[in-house]
Amino acid sequence: MKAMVLKALCNLQEHSMPLTLMDLPVPIPGEREVLLKILACGICHTELDEIEGRAPPPYLPIIPGHQVVGRIEAVGSKVSTLKLGDRVGVAWIFSACGICKFCLNGFENLCPRFAATGRDANGGYAQYMTVPEAFAYAIPKAFSDLQAAPLLCAGAIGYRSLRMTGLKDGQRLGLTGFGASAHLVLQMVQYQYPNCEIYVFARNAKERSFAEELGAVWTGDTIERAPHKLDSIIDTTPAWEPVVEALVNLESGGRLVINAIRKEGDKRCLLNLDYAAHLWQEKELKSVANITRTDITDFLHLAAKMNIQPEIQTFALEQANEALIELKMGKIRGAKVLKID
């Protein structure tokens, strides 16, 4: 099979070809695994974090990619719920232990043995992959392969982030950054909370224009002040500065949810927080850590019900490096997806 493989960590400002196209053996599924012939795989900013070493894989080489849509080509001897030909998706959560206090209480995203697709196990930048049966999800018929791919991470993690805001209908929501996840969150809010106003902060003028097309009531740069204080804000940017700026735009008692695996820059970066301006008045900061299987299944059901429409840019498997560099440069309109032949 053909696969785009990460052999060594690198700085994408210095290397335009971080992944190598290789011919590899088709993997064999274990007794509780299925083999997928991959049809599409979304590209996520987390792949940049993996490649540049902010969230490095535990071993190399590795095949990245965790927004995977495929058809089952083979099943292990103890697979019981899936069958040949089923179209399923694979998300960021590749596996969890199932027995720790977090797993037993519905927080498998916090499991100390959480394994991530494309980081801790080979992912979807390839023609085939294996995945545990329990971590593969039926894809609604309403979506094409390419449409479904970004739903598995950008959509599902956006869904979890939105729930964590505690947003109520009629309140004001801010979105900082407007890429793959935020453009789906905006559509979720319009469907679930039709009386909410959505304010978008983005450095890129094209992102702001896209947000206005989708119905944002106001857009501005990440350092601008919104015309009103916001009840909740979701930050999807890779940087620290927008977090600080978002806190200034937050209403008293409001909550800022940070939807990011890592932030770029110095790990010891000082936020330059001013207590009175940024945190006083019972403002809250909440981080999103991974996703659960329930997030994915619940979101896919909602996405089909509301007929959500992801904006996608399509690339061939061999163009994965090009897509990653565009993402690094901030050339974003919706989600980037690899079409796997």
C-alpha atoms as a printed R data frame, in Angstrom:
    type eleno elety resid chain resno       x       y      z
1   ATOM     1    CA   MET     A     1   0.000   0.000  0.000
2   ATOM     2    CA   LYS     A     2   1.007   3.635 -0.411
3   ATOM     3    CA   ALA     A     3   1.371   5.779  2.700
4   ATOM     4    CA   MET     A     4   2.682   9.218  3.644
5   ATOM     5    CA   VAL     A     5   5.076   8.571  6.525
6   ATOM     6    CA   LEU     A     6   6.633  10.842  9.147
7   ATOM     7    CA   LYS     A     7  10.222   9.658  9.616
8   ATOM     8    CA   ALA     A     8  11.648  12.561 11.621
9   ATOM     9    CA   LEU     A     9  10.383  15.639 13.455
10  ATOM    10    CA   CYS     A    10  11.035  18.939 11.703
11  ATOM    11    CA   ASN     A    11  10.200  22.641 11.584
12  ATOM    12    CA   LEU     A    12   7.690  23.250  8.788
13  ATOM    13    CA   GLN     A    13   9.058  26.753  8.237
14  ATOM    14    CA   GLU     A    14  12.291  25.084  7.148
15  ATOM    15    CA   HIS     A    15  11.040  21.823  5.605
16  ATOM    16    CA   SER     A    16   8.329  21.715  2.948
17  ATOM    17    CA   MET     A    17   8.341  17.892  2.667
18  ATOM    18    CA   PRO     A    18   7.914  16.517  6.199
19  ATOM    19    CA   LEU     A    19   6.270  13.295  5.011
20  ATOM    20    CA   THR     A    20   7.713  10.633  2.704
21  ATOM    21    CA   LEU     A    21   5.624   8.627  0.225
22  ATOM    22    CA   MET     A    22   6.365   4.943  0.849
23  ATOM    23    CA   ASP     A    23   5.213   1.486 -0.236
24  ATOM    24    CA   LEU     A    24   4.395  -0.562  2.859
25  ATOM    25    CA   PRO     A    25   2.758  -3.947  3.531
26  ATOM    26    CA   VAL     A    26  -0.994  -3.876  4.084
27  ATOM    27    CA   PRO     A    27  -1.512  -4.336  7.856
28  ATOM    28    CA   ILE     A    28  -3.210  -7.446  9.222
29  ATOM    29    CA   PRO     A    29  -6.052  -6.907 11.714
30  ATOM    30    CA   GLY     A    30  -5.814  -8.391 15.197
31  ATOM    31    CA   GLU     A    31  -8.588 -10.572 16.575
32  ATOM    32    CA   ARG     A    32 -10.675  -7.569 17.730
33  ATOM    33    CA   GLU     A    33  -9.676  -5.249 14.890
34  ATOM    34    CA   VAL     A    34 -10.921  -4.444 11.410
35  ATOM    35    CA   LEU     A    35  -8.928  -3.579  8.293
36  ATOM    36    CA   LEU     A    36 -10.100  -0.481  6.442
37  ATOM    37    CA   LYS     A    37  -9.574   0.425  2.824
38  ATOM    38    CA   ILE     A    38  -9.296   4.168  3.318
39  ATOM    39    CA   LEU     A    39 -11.456   6.447  1.189
40  ATOM    40    CA   ALA     A    40 -10.703   9.852  2.731
41  ATOM    41    CA   CYS     A    41  -8.727  11.386  5.582
42  ATOM    42    CA   GLY     A    42  -9.037  14.891  6.966
43  ATOM    43    CA   ILE     A    43  -6.014  17.036  7.775
44  ATOM    44    CA   CYS     A    44  -5.865  18.553 11.247
45  ATOM    45    CA   HIS     A    45  -3.699  21.192 12.914
46  ATOM    46    CA   THR     A    46  -2.717  18.520 15.426
47  ATOM    47    CA   GLU     A    47  -0.650  16.912 12.671
48  ATOM    48    CA   LEU     A    48   1.465  20.082 12.689
49  ATOM    49    CA   ASP     A    49   1.947  19.663 16.440
50  ATOM    50    CA   GLU     A    50   3.073  16.072 15.889
51  ATOM    51    CA   ILE     A    51   5.468  16.907 13.051
52  ATOM    52    CA   GLU     A    52   7.011  19.894 14.840
53  ATOM    53    CA   GLY     A    53   7.404  18.089 18.154
54  ATOM    54    CA   ARG     A    54   4.848  19.844 20.384
55  ATOM    55    CA   ALA     A    55   2.861  16.589 20.632
56  ATOM    56    CA   PRO     A    56   5.388  14.114 19.240
57  ATOM    57    CA   PRO     A    57   4.628  10.477 18.447
58  ATOM    58    CA   PRO     A    58   6.197   8.052 20.947
59  ATOM    59    CA   TYR     A    59   8.034   6.333 18.097
60  ATOM    60    CA   LEU     A    60   8.958   6.937 14.477
61  ATOM    61    CA   PRO     A    61   8.237   6.281 11.685
62  ATOM    62    CA   ILE     A    62   4.470   6.811 11.977
63  ATOM    63    CA   ILE     A    63   1.601   7.342  9.531
64  ATOM    64    CA   PRO     A    64  -0.357  10.464 10.615
65  ATOM    65    CA   GLY     A    65  -4.062  11.156 10.158
66  ATOM    66    CA   HIS     A    66  -7.030  10.809 12.517
67  ATOM    67    CA   GLN     A    67 -10.130  11.818 10.523
68  ATOM    68    CA   VAL     A    68 -10.517   8.615  8.552
69  ATOM    69    CA   VAL     A    69 -13.360   7.244  6.437
70  ATOM    70    CA   GLY     A    70 -13.044   3.756  4.981
71  ATOM    71    CA   ARG     A    71 -14.740   0.465  4.120
72  ATOM    72    CA   ILE     A    72 -14.051  -2.735  6.000
73  ATOM    73    CA   GLU     A    73 -11.943  -5.147  3.938
74  ATOM    74    CA   ALA     A    74 -11.211  -7.758  6.615
75  ATOM    75    CA   VAL     A    75 -12.211  -8.498 10.210
76  ATOM    76    CA   GLY     A    76 -10.476 -10.190 13.123
77  ATOM    77    CA   SER     A    77 -11.689 -13.508 14.505
78  ATOM    78    CA   LYS     A    78 -13.483 -11.921 17.519
79  ATOM    79    CA   VAL     A    79 -15.143  -8.992 15.723
80  ATOM    80    CA   SER     A    80 -18.893  -9.221 16.331
81  ATOM    81    CA   THR     A    81 -20.656  -5.951 15.410
82  ATOM    82    CA   LEU     A    82 -19.017  -4.888 12.149
83  ATOM    83    CA   LYS     A    83 -18.946  -6.707  8.828
84  ATOM    84    CA   LEU     A    84 -17.212  -6.613  5.462
85  ATOM    85    CA   GLY     A    85 -18.251  -3.645  3.348
86  ATOM    86    CA   ASP     A    86 -19.411  -1.431  6.227
87  ATOM    87    CA   ARG     A    87 -18.403   2.226  5.857
88  ATOM    88    CA   VAL     A    88 -16.953   3.473  9.120
89  ATOM    89    CA   GLY     A    89 -14.930   6.339 10.519
90  ATOM    90    CA   VAL     A    90 -11.932   6.543 12.828
91  ATOM    91    CA   ALA     A    91 -11.289   9.564 15.033
92  ATOM    92    CA   TRP     A    92  -8.540  10.897 17.334
93  ATOM    93    CA   ILE     A    93  -9.356   8.347 20.051
94  ATOM    94    CA   PHE     A    94  -7.797   5.078 18.840
95  ATOM    95    CA   SER     A    95  -8.211   3.252 22.151
96  ATOM    96    CA   ALA     A    96  -8.473   3.634 25.938
97  ATOM    97    CA   CYS     A    97  -8.015   1.144 28.759
98  ATOM    98    CA   GLY     A    98 -11.700   0.848 29.694
99  ATOM    99    CA   ILE     A    99 -10.982   0.083 33.369
100 ATOM   100    CA   CYS     A   100  -9.523   3.227 34.943
101 ATOM   101    CA   LYS     A   101 -11.620   5.690 36.959
102 ATOM   102    CA   PHE     A   102 -11.861   8.029 33.977
103 ATOM   103    CA   CYS     A   103 -13.079   5.372 31.537
104 ATOM   104    CA   LEU     A   104 -15.564   3.979 34.050
105 ATOM   105    CA   ASN     A   105 -17.079   7.429 34.584
106 ATOM   106    CA   GLY     A   106 -17.445   8.488 30.956
107 ATOM   107    CA   PHE     A   107 -14.176  10.410 30.700
108 ATOM   108    CA   GLU     A   108 -12.141   8.030 28.546
109 ATOM   109    CA   ASN     A   109 -10.640  11.138 26.921
110 ATOM   110    CA   LEU     A   110  -8.640  11.559 30.158
111 ATOM   111    CA   CYS     A   111  -7.524   7.911 30.345
112 ATOM   112    CA   PRO     A   112  -3.797   7.670 31.202
113 ATOM   113    CA   ARG     A   113  -3.539   4.986 28.494
114 ATOM   114    CA   PHE     A   114  -5.388   7.046 25.889
115 ATOM   115    CA   ALA     A   115  -3.967   6.262 22.437
116 ATOM   116    CA   ALA     A   116  -4.355   8.704 19.564
117 ATOM   117    CA   THR     A   117  -4.842   7.700 15.941
118 ATOM   118    CA   GLY     A   118  -1.954   8.838 13.765
119 ATOM   119    CA   ARG     A   119   0.252   9.604 16.775
120 ATOM   120    CA   ASP     A   120   0.301   6.484 18.966
121 ATOM   121    CA   ALA     A   121  -0.867   4.159 16.175
122 ATOM   122    CA   ASN     A   122  -0.690   4.393 12.399
123 ATOM   123    CA   GLY     A   123  -3.418   6.576 10.939
124 ATOM   124    CA   GLY     A   124  -5.170   7.513  7.744
125 ATOM   125    CA   TYR     A   125  -2.568   9.081  5.426
126 ATOM   126    CA   ALA     A   126  -2.482   5.711  3.687
127 ATOM   127    CA   GLN     A   127  -4.523   3.310  1.594
128 ATOM   128    CA   TYR     A   128  -5.184   0.900  4.479
129 ATOM   129    CA   MET     A   129  -5.188   0.875  8.280
130 ATOM   130    CA   THR     A   130  -6.401  -1.259 11.181
131 ATOM   131    CA   VAL     A   131  -8.464  -0.085 14.146
132 ATOM   132    CA   PRO     A   132 -10.110  -1.756 17.161
133 ATOM   133    CA   GLU     A   133 -13.725  -2.619 16.388
134 ATOM   134    CA   ALA     A   134 -14.942  -0.653 19.414
135 ATOM   135    CA   PHE     A   135 -13.383   2.551 18.074
136 ATOM   136    CA   ALA     A   136 -14.904   2.549 14.580
137 ATOM   137    CA   TYR     A   137 -18.115   4.494 13.924
138 ATOM   138    CA   ALA     A   138 -20.864   4.044 11.356
139 ATOM   139    CA   ILE     A   139 -20.943   6.981  8.931
140 ATOM   140    CA   PRO     A   140 -24.423   8.382  8.167
141 ATOM   141    CA   LYS     A   141 -25.497   7.879  4.559
142 ATOM   142    CA   ALA     A   142 -26.211  11.602  4.286
143 ATOM   143    CA   PHE     A   143 -22.496  12.349  3.931
144 ATOM   144    CA   SER     A   144 -20.031  11.593  1.172
145 ATOM   145    CA   ASP     A   145 -16.638  10.203  2.154
146 ATOM   146    CA   LEU     A   146 -15.015  13.617  1.776
147 ATOM   147    CA   GLN     A   147 -17.744  15.418  3.740
148 ATOM   148    CA   ALA     A   148 -17.634  12.870  6.556
149 ATOM   149    CA   ALA     A   149 -13.880  13.042  7.198
150 ATOM   150    CA   PRO     A   150 -13.716  16.445  8.976
151 ATOM   151    CA   LEU     A   151 -16.755  15.558 11.059
152 ATOM   152    CA   LEU     A   152 -14.702  12.952 12.901
153 ATOM   153    CA   CYS     A   153 -12.400  15.463 14.600
154 ATOM   154    CA   ALA     A   154 -13.074  19.069 13.619
155 ATOM   155    CA   GLY     A   155 -16.784  18.442 14.082
156 ATOM   156    CA   ALA     A   156 -16.688  16.134 17.101
157 ATOM   157    CA   ILE     A   157 -14.168  18.210 19.057
158 ATOM   158    CA   GLY     A   158 -16.152  21.327 18.153
159 ATOM   159    CA   TYR     A   159 -19.253  19.607 19.492
160 ATOM   160    CA   ARG     A   160 -17.488  18.814 22.782
161 ATOM   161    CA   SER     A   161 -16.141  22.367 23.017
162 ATOM   162    CA   LEU     A   162 -19.594  23.841 22.455
163 ATOM   163    CA   ARG     A   163 -21.120  21.650 25.163
164 ATOM   164    CA   MET     A   164 -18.380  22.711 27.563
165 ATOM   165    CA   THR     A   165 -19.246  26.396 27.136
166 ATOM   166    CA   GLY     A   166 -22.653  25.843 28.754
167 ATOM   167    CA   LEU     A   167 -24.107  28.155 26.097
168 ATOM   168    CA   LYS     A   168 -27.824  28.970 26.311
169 ATOM   169    CA   ASP     A   169 -30.088  30.200 23.558
170 ATOM   170    CA   GLY     A   170 -30.030  33.979 23.272
171 ATOM   171    CA   GLN     A   171 -26.480  34.382 24.582
172 ATOM   172    CA   ARG     A   172 -23.467  35.694 22.667
173 ATOM   173    CA   LEU     A   173 -20.734  33.268 21.569
174 ATOM   174    CA   GLY     A   174 -17.269  34.176 20.346
175 ATOM   175    CA   LEU     A   175 -15.124  32.002 18.086
176 ATOM   176    CA   THR     A   176 -11.404  32.782 18.015
177 ATOM   177    CA   GLY     A   177  -9.883  31.383 14.832
178 ATOM   178    CA   PHE     A   178 -12.114  30.221 11.997
179 ATOM   179    CA   GLY     A   179 -10.833  27.002 10.509
180 ATOM   180    CA   ALA     A   180 -12.151  23.466 10.162
181 ATOM   181    CA   SER     A   181 -13.662  23.194 13.650
182 ATOM   182    CA   ALA     A   182 -15.021  26.713 14.137
183 ATOM   183    CA   HIS     A   183 -16.921  26.790 10.834
184 ATOM   184    CA   LEU     A   184 -18.775  23.647 11.923
185 ATOM   185    CA   VAL     A   185 -19.416  25.014 15.427
186 ATOM   186    CA   LEU     A   186 -21.030  28.094 13.880
187 ATOM   187    CA   GLN     A   187 -23.473  25.859 12.004
188 ATOM   188    CA   MET     A   188 -24.210  23.826 15.142
189 ATOM   189    CA   VAL     A   189 -25.005  26.984 17.090
190 ATOM   190    CA   GLN     A   190 -27.329  28.262 14.360
191 ATOM   191    CA   TYR     A   191 -29.238  24.970 14.488
192 ATOM   192    CA   GLN     A   192 -29.323  24.370 18.255
193 ATOM   193    CA   TYR     A   193 -29.405  27.958 19.527
194 ATOM   194    CA   PRO     A   194 -31.080  30.030 16.788
195 ATOM   195    CA   ASN     A   195 -31.285  33.175 18.934
196 ATOM   196    CA   CYS     A   196 -27.573  33.291 19.722
197 ATOM   197    CA   GLU     A   197 -25.288  35.864 18.134
198 ATOM   198    CA   ILE     A   198 -21.884  34.666 16.916
199 ATOM   199    CA   TYR     A   199 -18.789  36.877 16.936
200 ATOM   200    CA   VAL     A   200 -15.668  35.704 15.108
201 ATOM   201    CA   PHE     A   201 -12.069  36.774 15.726
202 ATOM   202    CA   ALA     A   202  -9.508  35.849 13.066
203 ATOM   203    CA   ARG     A   203  -6.289  37.395 11.800
204 ATOM   204    CA   ASN     A   204  -6.935  36.283  8.229
205 ATOM   205    CA   ALA     A   205  -9.337  38.547  6.319
206 ATOM   206    CA   LYS     A   206 -10.491  35.606  4.188
207 ATOM   207    CA   GLU     A   207 -11.467  33.682  7.303
208 ATOM   208    CA   ARG     A   208 -13.443  36.686  8.552
209 ATOM   209    CA   SER     A   209 -15.190  36.989  5.178
210 ATOM   210    CA   PHE     A   210 -16.055  33.272  5.255
211 ATOM   211    CA   ALA     A   211 -17.501  33.659  8.761
212 ATOM   212    CA   GLU     A   212 -19.688  36.512  7.564
213 ATOM   213    CA   GLU     A   213 -20.900  34.344  4.661
214 ATOM   214    CA   LEU     A   214 -21.993  31.718  7.182
215 ATOM   215    CA   GLY     A   215 -23.844  34.206  9.366
216 ATOM   216    CA   ALA     A   216 -21.502  35.701 11.976
217 ATOM   217    CA   VAL     A   217 -22.993  39.005 13.203
218 ATOM   218    CA   TRP     A   218 -19.543  40.585 13.654
219 ATOM   219    CA   THR     A   219 -15.954  39.718 12.728
220 ATOM   220    CA   GLY     A   220 -12.645  41.277 13.702
221 ATOM   221    CA   ASP     A   221  -8.970  40.621 14.253
222 ATOM   222    CA   THR     A   222  -7.973  38.579 17.311
223 ATOM   223    CA   ILE     A   223  -6.741  41.759 19.034
224 ATOM   224    CA   GLU     A   224  -9.948  43.734 18.410
225 ATOM   225    CA   ARG     A   225 -12.714  44.350 20.927
226 ATOM   226    CA   ALA     A   226 -16.166  43.054 20.130
227 ATOM   227    CA   PRO     A   227 -19.036  45.557 20.341
228 ATOM   228    CA   HIS     A   228 -20.480  43.542 23.249
229 ATOM   229    CA   LYS     A   229 -19.050  41.358 25.987
230 ATOM   230    CA   LEU     A   230 -19.480  37.664 25.169
231 ATOM   231    CA   ASP     A   231 -21.012  35.003 27.397
232 ATOM   232    CA   SER     A   232 -18.724  32.256 26.061
233 ATOM   233    CA   ILE     A   233 -15.765  32.032 23.712
234 ATOM   234    CA   ILE     A   234 -14.169  29.012 22.025
235 ATOM   235    CA   ASP     A   235 -10.504  29.430 21.087
236 ATOM   236    CA   THR     A   236  -9.244  27.196 18.250
237 ATOM   237    CA   THR     A   237  -6.010  29.025 17.461
238 ATOM   238    CA   PRO     A   238  -2.474  27.580 17.752
239 ATOM   239    CA   ALA     A   239  -1.153  30.644 19.609
240 ATOM   240    CA   TRP     A   240  -1.226  32.073 23.146
241 ATOM   241    CA   GLU     A   241  -1.989  35.733 22.406
242 ATOM   242    CA   PRO     A   242  -5.596  35.117 21.267
243 ATOM   243    CA   VAL     A   243  -6.318  33.450 24.620
244 ATOM   244    CA   VAL     A   244  -5.361  36.616 26.485
245 ATOM   245    CA   GLU     A   245  -7.293  38.829 24.071
246 ATOM   246    CA   ALA     A   246 -10.360  36.589 24.336
247 ATOM   247    CA   LEU     A   247 -10.439  37.001 28.114
248 ATOM   248    CA   VAL     A   248 -10.813  40.761 27.682
249 ATOM   249    CA   ASN     A   249 -13.869  40.179 25.468
250 ATOM   250    CA   LEU     A   250 -15.447  37.769 27.965
251 ATOM   251    CA   GLU     A   251 -18.459  38.806 30.032
252 ATOM   252    CA   SER     A   252 -18.346  38.580 33.835
253 ATOM   253    CA   GLY     A   253 -18.993  34.968 34.809
254 ATOM   254    CA   GLY     A   254 -18.255  33.870 31.251
255 ATOM   255    CA   ARG     A   255 -16.236  30.862 30.152
256 ATOM   256    CA   LEU     A   256 -13.380  30.569 27.667
257 ATOM   257    CA   VAL     A   257 -12.948  27.058 26.267
258 ATOM   258    CA   ILE     A   258  -9.557  26.346 24.694
259 ATOM   259    CA   ASN     A   259  -9.832  23.770 21.917
260 ATOM   260    CA   ALA     A   260  -6.204  22.895 21.197
261 ATOM   261    CA   ILE     A   261  -3.862  19.990 21.882
262 ATOM   262    CA   ARG     A   262  -0.871  22.317 22.135
263 ATOM   263    CA   LYS     A   263   0.025  25.988 21.709
264 ATOM   264    CA   GLU     A   264   2.956  27.060 19.575
265 ATOM   265    CA   GLY     A   265   5.924  28.930 21.034
266 ATOM   266    CA   ASP     A   266   7.965  28.609 24.206
267 ATOM   267    CA   LYS     A   267   6.499  26.008 26.579
268 ATOM   268    CA   ARG     A   268   7.237  28.423 29.432
269 ATOM   269    CA   CYS     A   269   5.519  31.314 27.656
270 ATOM   270    CA   LEU     A   270   4.159  33.911 30.074
271 ATOM   271    CA   LEU     A   271   0.581  34.905 29.301
272 ATOM   272    CA   ASN     A   272   1.018  38.469 30.561
273 ATOM   273    CA   LEU     A   273  -2.307  38.237 32.332
274 ATOM   274    CA   ASP     A   274  -3.632  41.192 34.223
275 ATOM   275    CA   TYR     A   275  -5.833  39.838 36.986
276 ATOM   276    CA   ALA     A   276  -8.358  42.682 36.933
277 ATOM   277    CA   ALA     A   277  -8.640  42.898 33.148
278 ATOM   278    CA   HIS     A   278  -8.507  39.211 32.287
279 ATOM   279    CA   LEU     A   279  -9.662  36.990 35.155
280 ATOM   280    CA   TRP     A   280 -11.561  38.956 37.755
281 ATOM   281    CA   GLN     A   281 -15.379  38.826 37.877
282 ATOM   282    CA   GLU     A   282 -15.441  34.999 38.059
283 ATOM   283    CA   LYS     A   283 -14.327  34.353 34.502
284 ATOM   284    CA   GLU     A   284 -13.463  30.724 33.752
285 ATOM   285    CA   LEU     A   285 -10.801  29.014 31.637
286 ATOM   286    CA   LYS     A   286 -11.476  25.449 30.498
287 ATOM   287    CA   SER     A   287  -9.365  23.234 28.234
288 ATOM   288    CA   VAL     A   288 -10.637  20.488 25.950
289 ATOM   289    CA   ALA     A   289  -8.648  17.259 26.164
290 ATOM   290    CA   ASN     A   290  -9.300  14.798 23.361
291 ATOM   291    CA   ILE     A   291 -12.769  13.341 22.721
292 ATOM   292    CA   THR     A   292 -14.819  10.343 23.816
293 ATOM   293    CA   ARG     A   293 -16.641   7.794 21.681
294 ATOM   294    CA   THR     A   294 -19.914   9.274 22.899
295 ATOM   295    CA   ASP     A   295 -18.900  12.699 21.558
296 ATOM   296    CA   ILE     A   296 -18.361  11.183 18.125
297 ATOM   297    CA   THR     A   297 -21.529   9.101 17.923
298 ATOM   298    CA   ASP     A   298 -23.719  11.886 19.335
299 ATOM   299    CA   PHE     A   299 -22.222  14.462 16.985
300 ATOM   300    CA   LEU     A   300 -22.587  12.255 13.892
301 ATOM   301    CA   HIS     A   301 -26.261  11.798 14.757
302 ATOM   302    CA   LEU     A   302 -26.702  15.560 15.169
303 ATOM   303    CA   ALA     A   303 -24.746  16.310 11.989
304 ATOM   304    CA   ALA     A   304 -27.008  14.059  9.920
305 ATOM   305    CA   LYS     A   305 -30.150  15.491 11.538
306 ATOM   306    CA   MET     A   306 -29.147  19.081 10.798
307 ATOM   307    CA   ASN     A   307 -27.545  18.243  7.434
308 ATOM   308    CA   ILE     A   308 -24.382  20.083  8.375
309 ATOM   309    CA   GLN     A   309 -22.306  21.202  5.395
310 ATOM   310    CA   PRO     A   310 -18.541  21.152  5.892
311 ATOM   311    CA   GLU     A   311 -16.556  23.329  3.506
312 ATOM   312    CA   ILE     A   312 -13.736  21.168  2.127
313 ATOM   313    CA   GLN     A   313 -10.616  21.503  0.015
314 ATOM   314    CA   THR     A   314  -9.536  18.214 -1.565
315 ATOM   315    CA   PHE     A   315  -5.990  16.909 -2.055
316 ATOM   316    CA   ALA     A   316  -4.571  13.620 -3.332
317 ATOM   317    CA   LEU     A   317  -2.676  11.407 -0.871
318 ATOM   318    CA   GLU     A   318   0.582  12.397 -2.557
319 ATOM   319    CA   GLN     A   319  -0.261  16.077 -1.928
320 ATOM   320    CA   ALA     A   320  -0.364  15.711  1.876
321 ATOM   321    CA   ASN     A   321   2.783  17.813  2.310
322 ATOM   322    CA   GLU     A   322   1.302  20.617  0.219
323 ATOM   323    CA   ALA     A   323  -1.864  20.603  2.318
324 ATOM   324    CA   LEU     A   324   0.107  20.652  5.581
325 ATOM   325    CA   ILE     A   325   2.228  23.595  4.455
326 ATOM   326    CA   GLU     A   326  -0.900  25.524  3.466
327 ATOM   327    CA   LEU     A   327  -2.330  24.840  6.912
328 ATOM   328    CA   LYS     A   328   0.901  26.011  8.541
329 ATOM   329    CA   MET     A   329   0.766  29.217  6.476
330 ATOM   330    CA   GLY     A   330  -2.829  29.896  7.508
331 ATOM   331    CA   LYS     A   331  -4.329  29.238  4.079
332 ATOM   332    CA   ILE     A   332  -7.610  27.967  5.454
333 ATOM   333    CA   ARG     A   333 -11.190  27.841  4.245
334 ATOM   334    CA   GLY     A   334 -13.046  25.120  6.066
335 ATOM   335    CA   ALA     A   335 -11.302  21.728  6.165
336 ATOM   336    CA   LYS     A   336  -8.602  20.085  4.056
337 ATOM   337    CA   VAL     A   337  -9.225  16.438  3.108
338 ATOM   338    CA   LEU     A   338  -7.121  13.791  1.380
339 ATOM   339    CA   LYS     A   339  -8.994  11.743 -1.222
340 ATOM   340    CA   ILE     A   340  -7.502   8.269 -1.119
341 ATOM   341    CA   ASP     A   341  -7.801   6.279 -4.362
